[in-house]
Amino acid sequence: MTIKIKALLTAAGIMIFLFLVGFFAINIVMNIFVGTGNEVTVPDIVGLPFDVARKICMDLNLYVQQVDMRHDDEIGLNRVISQSPAAHKTTKINRTVEVVVSKGPELVRVPYLDNITELEAKIRLDNIGLLLGERSFRYSDEVAKDRIIYSQPLADDFVPRGSRVNIVISLGPLPDASQRRDRFRDILDGMD
């Protein structure tokens, strides 16, 4: 029985040895036939327009494949957000560089803010990811006092999420000249 175990262990040892020799021999032969001169350093294409990135990689015998598109507030429309393999890595020629391309910032539609209060406008803007911008005041015969006359950008315009929307608030109807004179006299009388 012990002779069988010794023979079995010897046979297993020989098999492992032959496997390792074969593995290393194949690697050596592959390096000779394929060669190591077929390597290239992956360029840094993040932030570049997709077409420019593709041209740079094609000049190095690399392919570019767009694997995803995402909104990005920092990187403009149709520019590369990320790449794999990473820049400055060494790879074989004719390999593919996978990229994620920017859709630009996410755009939202400016809501209709005319003839509502500033508080209502702030709530509507907050709900869609916009911010209340500067306020200015004008007289209006059509829009009641403390209501919004119009916004800038205008309703239904598309703007990047996080943008500011400026509003013009009504002071009500323009007072006539006699009321303004009386008001001015009251102010002057109050200064005495």
Buried (B, 14 or more C-beta within 10 A) or exposed (E): EEEEEEEEEEEEEEEEEEEEEEEEEEEEEEEEEEEEEEEBEBBBBBEBBBEEBBEBBEEEEBEBEBEEBEBBEEBEBBBBBBBEBEEEEEBEEEBBBBBBBBBBBBEBEBBBBBBBBBEEBBEBBEEEEBEBBEEEEEEBEEBEEEBBBBBBBEEEBEBBBEBEBEBBBBBEEEEEEEEEEEEEEEEEEEEE
